[in-house]
Amino acid sequence: MATEGAQDRFEPLHDAHAIEQLVATIQFEQPLSDEAIRAGIGAMASFQSKLKGFHDIRGVGFQFGPGGVIPMAQTQNAPADGHVRFATDEAGVVLRELRLDRQSLVFRTQAYTRWDAIWTEAQTYISEILPVLGEASVSAFALHYIDKFLWTGRPDKCRPGPLFRPGSPYLAPRSLESDDLWHCHSGQFRTASPEAKRLEVVDIDCIDEAMHRPPSTLDTHRVVRISTVITDRFNQPGYKPRKVDCKSAMGVASESFPALHTELKRVFSEILSDEYAVRVGMNANAG
């Protein structure tokens, strides 16, 4: 029988990894036109068999003037400002979501398996939508992971230190001295290439999180949440100009997103201790 002390530890969210969700985002340089939005929504209809749920995104415009704030009338026959398609599990939890709005195309999953499988699925959607968006240009590619570790013991005994690599540049030392909840933020720019400026953002939280337990109870659990986002931006001051139009963007995306994934793995390996890196499959062949 395990002792009480043996239960005072963090466990990854899943058996094979700690990933709660992955978000891949393609950002547009200018808001999409009505024509592009219509074409994109039309292309999304072909995913009905895989993403059965759907809804439109409706925005409300406001005009500021001497009379105060006045809602702007919708243009007749104007399309929705975006569209969402999604798949859920039996409990109604959204497992996969594809979202198109005026500024971005986003694929999100809470059913992570391995990178190769997830990226293959994402490409099937993105490759159908991007080419129909006309003359729109891509301004950035972003990849976002949220990893979560659950504390198994009493909250007052929670000590996250063993989770983290000693001397990690992404963690303020004073955070680990706290016996209460805390947040730590790290952000910096790097040069990804002569054409791409890279923004790297890491947020680490030790928090009490409300979690649903079957069948319908709500419980509070102590967790460490690690959010890692890397964004490559084009046409930044001091960088070589590069026009990435939507008709040819899939080829660039097929190179950029795997490169972002590799970089995210490097960052994550500098956050986790060796023990936990092994537990979540962080090795040379892991995805």
C-alpha positions as CSV (number, residue, x, y, z in Angstrom):
1,M,0.0,0.0,0.0
2,A,1.3,3.4,-0.9
3,T,2.1,5.7,2.0
4,E,0.7,9.2,2.2
5,G,4.0,10.8,1.2
6,A,4.3,8.6,-1.9
7,Q,1.0,10.1,-3.1
8,D,2.3,13.7,-2.8
9,R,3.5,14.2,-6.4
10,F,2.5,15.5,-9.8
11,E,1.0,13.3,-12.5
12,P,0.8,14.2,-16.2
13,L,-2.7,14.9,-17.5
14,H,-2.5,11.7,-19.6
15,D,-0.6,8.5,-19.4
16,A,1.6,9.1,-22.4
17,H,1.8,13.0,-22.3
18,A,0.7,16.1,-20.4
19,I,-0.9,17.9,-23.4
20,E,-4.3,19.4,-22.7
21,Q,-4.6,21.1,-26.0
22,L,-2.8,22.2,-29.2
23,V,-3.7,25.2,-31.2
24,A,-2.3,25.9,-34.7
25,T,-3.0,29.4,-36.0
26,I,-2.5,31.1,-39.4
27,Q,-2.9,34.9,-39.1
28,F,-3.8,37.1,-42.1
29,E,-2.2,40.4,-42.9
30,Q,-5.5,42.2,-43.5
31,P,-9.1,41.2,-42.5
32,L,-10.6,38.8,-45.0
33,S,-13.0,40.3,-47.5
34,D,-16.7,39.2,-47.7
35,E,-15.9,37.2,-50.8
36,A,-13.0,35.3,-49.1
37,I,-15.1,34.6,-46.0
38,R,-17.9,33.2,-48.2
39,A,-15.5,31.0,-50.0
40,G,-13.8,29.8,-46.8
41,I,-17.2,28.9,-45.2
42,G,-18.2,27.0,-48.3
43,A,-15.0,25.0,-48.2
44,M,-15.5,24.1,-44.6
45,A,-18.8,22.5,-45.4
46,S,-16.9,19.6,-47.0
47,F,-15.7,18.6,-43.4
48,Q,-19.2,17.8,-42.2
49,S,-18.6,14.1,-41.8
50,K,-15.6,14.7,-39.4
51,L,-16.7,18.0,-37.8
52,K,-20.4,17.6,-37.4
53,G,-21.1,20.6,-35.1
54,F,-21.0,24.1,-36.5
55,H,-22.0,27.7,-35.9
56,D,-21.4,31.1,-37.5
57,I,-19.4,33.9,-35.8
58,R,-21.5,37.2,-35.8
59,G,-19.7,40.4,-34.9
60,V,-21.3,43.7,-33.9
61,G,-19.8,47.0,-35.1
62,F,-20.0,50.2,-33.1
63,Q,-19.7,53.8,-34.2
64,F,-18.3,56.4,-31.8
65,G,-19.5,60.0,-32.2
66,P,-21.2,63.0,-30.6
67,G,-24.3,60.9,-30.0
68,G,-22.4,58.3,-28.1
69,V,-21.8,54.7,-29.0
70,I,-24.2,53.5,-31.7
71,P,-24.4,49.9,-33.0
72,M,-23.7,49.9,-36.8
73,A,-26.3,48.3,-39.0
74,Q,-25.3,45.1,-40.8
75,T,-24.7,45.4,-44.5
76,Q,-27.5,43.6,-46.5
77,N,-26.4,40.1,-47.7
78,A,-23.1,40.4,-45.7
79,P,-21.7,37.0,-44.7
80,A,-21.0,35.9,-41.2
81,D,-17.7,37.2,-39.7
82,G,-16.5,33.7,-39.5
83,H,-17.5,30.0,-39.1
84,V,-16.6,27.2,-36.6
85,R,-16.9,23.5,-37.1
86,F,-16.2,21.1,-34.3
87,A,-16.4,17.5,-33.1
88,T,-17.4,16.5,-29.5
89,D,-17.2,13.4,-27.3
90,E,-20.3,11.8,-25.8
91,A,-20.2,14.3,-22.9
92,G,-20.3,17.2,-25.3
93,V,-16.6,18.2,-24.7
94,V,-15.1,19.8,-27.9
95,L,-12.3,17.5,-29.0
96,R,-11.5,19.2,-32.3
97,E,-12.3,22.6,-33.7
98,L,-11.7,24.5,-36.9
99,R,-12.3,28.2,-36.9
100,L,-12.2,30.8,-39.6
101,D,-12.6,34.5,-38.9
102,R,-11.6,37.7,-40.6
103,Q,-8.1,37.7,-39.1
104,S,-7.2,34.0,-38.7
105,L,-7.6,30.3,-39.5
106,V,-7.3,28.1,-36.4
107,F,-7.2,24.4,-35.7
108,R,-7.5,23.3,-32.1
109,T,-7.5,19.8,-30.6
110,Q,-8.0,18.4,-27.1
111,A,-7.5,14.9,-28.3
112,Y,-3.7,15.0,-28.8
113,T,-2.0,11.7,-29.8
114,R,1.3,12.3,-31.7
115,W,2.5,15.3,-33.6
116,D,2.6,13.5,-37.0
117,A,-1.0,12.4,-36.7
118,I,-2.3,15.8,-35.5
119,W,-0.5,17.7,-38.1
120,T,-1.7,15.3,-40.8
121,E,-5.3,16.0,-39.7
122,A,-4.8,19.7,-39.5
123,Q,-3.3,19.8,-43.0
124,T,-6.4,18.1,-44.5
125,Y,-8.5,21.0,-43.3
126,I,-6.0,23.9,-43.9
127,S,-5.1,22.7,-47.4
128,E,-8.7,22.9,-48.5
129,I,-9.4,26.4,-47.1
130,L,-6.3,28.5,-47.7
131,P,-6.4,28.3,-51.6
132,V,-10.0,29.7,-51.8
133,L,-9.2,32.8,-49.7
134,G,-8.2,34.8,-52.8
135,E,-5.5,37.4,-52.6
136,A,-5.3,37.4,-48.8
137,S,-1.7,37.3,-47.4
138,V,-0.5,35.4,-44.4
139,S,1.3,37.5,-41.7
140,A,2.2,34.8,-39.2
141,F,2.2,31.1,-38.2
142,A,1.7,30.2,-34.5
143,L,1.8,27.0,-32.5
144,H,0.5,26.8,-29.0
145,Y,0.7,23.9,-26.5
146,I,-0.9,23.7,-23.1
147,D,0.5,21.0,-20.8
148,K,-0.9,20.2,-17.4
149,F,0.3,18.3,-14.3
150,L,-2.1,17.3,-11.5
151,W,-1.1,17.3,-7.8
152,T,-2.2,14.0,-6.2
153,G,-1.7,15.0,-2.5
154,R,-3.1,17.7,-0.1
155,P,-2.9,21.2,-1.5
156,D,-0.9,22.5,1.5
157,K,1.8,19.9,0.7
158,C,2.1,21.0,-2.9
159,R,5.8,21.6,-3.9
160,P,6.3,21.9,-7.7
161,G,10.1,21.9,-7.6
162,P,10.6,18.3,-8.8
163,L,8.7,19.1,-12.0
164,F,11.2,21.6,-13.2
165,R,14.7,21.6,-14.5
166,P,17.1,23.2,-12.1
167,G,18.1,26.7,-13.3
168,S,15.5,26.7,-16.1
169,P,15.6,30.1,-17.9
170,Y,11.8,30.0,-18.1
171,L,11.1,29.9,-14.4
172,A,11.7,32.7,-11.8
173,P,13.5,31.1,-8.8
174,R,11.3,32.8,-6.3
175,S,8.3,31.0,-7.7
176,L,9.5,27.7,-6.3
177,E,10.0,29.3,-2.9
178,S,6.3,30.0,-2.6
179,D,4.0,27.6,-0.6
180,D,1.0,29.2,-2.3
181,L,-0.3,29.8,-5.8
182,W,1.8,31.6,-8.3
183,H,2.3,32.7,-11.9
184,C,5.5,33.1,-14.0
185,H,5.8,34.7,-17.4
186,S,8.6,34.7,-19.9
187,G,8.6,36.4,-23.4
188,Q,11.3,37.2,-25.9
189,F,11.9,37.8,-29.6
190,R,14.3,35.7,-31.6
191,T,15.4,35.6,-35.3
192,A,14.0,32.5,-36.9
193,S,15.3,33.4,-40.4
194,P,16.2,36.5,-42.4
195,E,12.4,36.7,-43.2
196,A,10.8,35.6,-39.9
197,K,10.8,37.3,-36.5
198,R,10.0,34.7,-33.8
199,L,8.1,35.5,-30.6
200,E,8.4,32.9,-27.8
201,V,6.0,33.2,-24.9
202,V,5.9,30.8,-21.8
203,D,3.4,31.1,-19.0
204,I,3.6,28.8,-16.0
205,D,0.9,28.7,-13.4
206,C,0.5,26.8,-10.1
207,I,-3.2,27.2,-9.6
208,D,-6.4,25.6,-8.1
209,E,-8.5,24.6,-11.1
210,A,-12.2,23.6,-11.1
211,M,-12.5,20.2,-12.8
212,H,-15.6,18.2,-13.7
213,R,-15.8,14.7,-12.3
214,P,-18.3,12.2,-13.7
215,P,-21.2,12.1,-13.6
216,S,-21.8,15.8,-12.7
217,T,-19.7,16.8,-9.7
218,L,-17.3,19.8,-9.7
219,D,-14.0,19.5,-7.9
220,T,-11.1,21.8,-7.3
221,H,-7.6,20.4,-8.0
222,R,-4.1,21.8,-7.6
223,V,-2.4,21.9,-11.0
224,V,0.7,23.2,-12.8
225,R,-0.2,24.5,-16.2
226,I,2.5,25.3,-18.8
227,S,1.4,27.3,-21.8
228,T,4.0,27.6,-24.6
229,V,3.4,29.7,-27.7
230,I,5.8,30.3,-30.6
231,T,4.9,32.7,-33.4
232,D,6.8,33.4,-36.6
233,R,5.9,36.8,-38.1
234,F,6.7,37.9,-41.6
235,N,7.4,41.4,-43.0
236,Q,8.7,42.8,-39.7
237,P,11.0,45.9,-39.6
238,G,14.6,45.0,-40.2
239,Y,13.7,41.6,-41.8
240,K,13.7,40.6,-45.5
241,P,10.2,41.1,-46.9
242,R,8.3,38.0,-47.9
243,K,4.8,37.8,-49.3
244,V,3.0,34.6,-48.4
245,D,-0.3,34.7,-50.3
246,C,-3.0,32.1,-49.3
247,K,-2.8,30.3,-52.7
248,S,0.8,29.3,-52.0
249,A,0.7,29.4,-48.1
250,M,0.2,25.7,-47.6
251,G,3.7,24.9,-48.9
252,V,5.2,27.4,-46.4
253,A,2.9,26.1,-43.6
254,S,4.2,22.5,-44.3
255,E,7.7,23.7,-43.4
256,S,6.9,26.2,-40.7
257,F,4.6,24.2,-38.4
258,P,7.0,21.2,-38.0
259,A,9.8,23.7,-37.4
260,L,7.7,25.4,-34.7
261,H,6.9,22.0,-33.2
262,T,10.6,21.2,-33.0
263,E,11.3,24.5,-31.3
264,L,8.5,24.0,-28.8
265,K,10.0,20.7,-27.9
266,R,13.3,22.4,-27.2
267,V,11.7,25.0,-25.0
268,F,9.7,22.4,-23.1
269,S,12.8,20.3,-22.5
270,E,14.4,23.3,-20.8
271,I,11.5,23.6,-18.5
272,L,10.8,20.0,-17.3
273,S,13.2,18.0,-15.0
274,D,14.7,14.8,-16.5
275,E,12.3,12.6,-14.5
276,Y,9.2,14.3,-15.9
277,A,10.7,14.7,-19.4
278,V,11.0,10.9,-19.5
279,R,7.5,10.4,-18.2
280,V,5.9,12.5,-20.9
281,G,7.9,10.9,-23.7
282,M,10.4,13.7,-24.3
283,N,13.3,11.9,-26.0
284,A,15.0,12.1,-29.3
285,N,12.3,10.1,-31.1
286,A,9.2,11.5,-29.3
287,G,6.6,13.6,-31.1
